[in-house]
Every structure is written in structure tokens, then in C-alpha cells.
Amino acid sequence: MAKFDLKELLAGNTYPGRGIVIGKSADGKKAMIAYFIMGRSENSRNRIFERYEGGMRTKAFDESKLSDPSLIIYNPYLSAKGGNIDIITNGDQTNTIYDFINDKAREGMTDDFEAACASREFEPDAPNFTPRISGVLYYCFPRNTFTYKMSILKSANGRGEVCRRFFYNYGEGENGIGHFIHTYKCDGNPIPSFYGEPEEVALPNTAKELADLCWENLNEDNKVSLFVRTVDLSSGEAEEIIINKNK
């Protein structure tokens, strides 16, 4: 049994910030990804998710109100290696990981994800020093399996002088189990970074169930957008759901 109830974790936290959930459906048939963004400022709340071929990006809902795109406009999701790898992150490190994975000079190396994350650090947004959270899924469709890893890059005790990098390898995972990591432990000023290992949570069977679970329990004032992707491990067929508060 999972250690935490995802519904309770979300409903009991007004500001987890940006969050990633990765794991396997309860029936063991699907890989599952959820990524959400929240915002307290007008600039952060003025966003939507937009799917495009090969990836998904954040975009200003009202371009006239966009004041600083540097840390809020990026590709949260990219597909790599012909659809055999999914990358999900909370910043432009998505592209760094993608480039490392697709670098022909590194072909066959197994530490592309770790090496890519090792080349980056937390966001330069003092005094919060927002952590960079990332996840990668490797699909092996002939075997009907996948493996996944997660990472967080965070400042040492919020000082902004040293970056600490943590990596978590979950292998093939377990049926009905996911791992949830988010940028902030809770609301605050400055906002305290997430700490500890990714939280083990129970997952449902379908994309819609996961989307409803996340969206309905995120703080109504602060939630902005949600992306859910599931991949059938026998066929490779994907189902995706995007929910934007700004419509």
C-alpha cells in the first residue's frame, strides 16, 4: 500500500508549486505522468499548456500581460528517441535532458539523465531558489515494461550558494504506485523548498481518473494548468489530457 494519499497531499497544501507524478496504473497496464503548475503572481497565473508535435509547452494566455518569460515559458514535456523516452520537468532543463539523450556522441551511455541534471542547478529566483524537478521514463514495448527516474536540484538550506542534486531510480515500479515530487514544501515567504524523497502515492487506472484526482484537489486560487499522459505498455498508445484554468 502506498504511503500517502495523493488527494490528501494536494488538498492539504495551498502551494506545492509545480509538481510531477510518475508511476504505474493500478492494473499495471499503463505508465502514468501528471504535471501541474501553480502561481501566486499575475505573471505566473497568466499561462496555459499547449501541446505540439513532439512536446508540450507553457504559453502566455494574454501576451499583453507577460512581463518576464525567463522562468515561466518552457517545454515541460518532450518525447525523445522516437517515442521510447518521455521527459517531464518544471523548466528549460527539459531541453538539456533531451539534448544529452539525443547526443550521438553519447550513444549507448546509461547516465544521460544524471549527466544532464548535473550540468544544471536550481532556478536563479532568490530568495526562493526554486528547485528544478525532473523525471524520465524509458519504454520497452516488446517487453511491455518501462522504467523511470526522478531528480531534484535544490539549494543547500535555501542559501543559494551550493546546489545539491538528488536522484531516484525506481526501475520498473509497482502496480498502482507512483512518486510525487514538487518544488515547494508549502506556501511561505520565502517559499520553503521540497525536502526528503519523492512521496509514494497510490495511482488509479485511467488518465481521466488521475486528471480529476489532481485538478479537483489543487488549490482553486493558485492552480493554473495540468498535463496528464498515460502510455499503454502493450500497444504504446498514449492518452493525454490538458486542463487550463485560463480558457
Secondary structure, 3 states (H helix, E strand, C coil): CCCECHHHHHHCCCCCCCEEEEEECCCCCEEEEEEEEECCCHHHHCEEEEEECCEEEEEECCHHHCCCCCCCCCCCEEEEHHHCEEEEECCCHHHHHHHHHHCHHHCCCCCHHHHHHHCCCCCCCCCCCCCEEEEEEEEEHHHCEEEEEEEEEEEHHHCCCCEEEEEEECCCCCECEEEEEECECCCCCCCCECCCCCEEEECCCCHHHHHHHHHHHCCCCCEEEEEEEEEECCCCCEEEEEEECCC
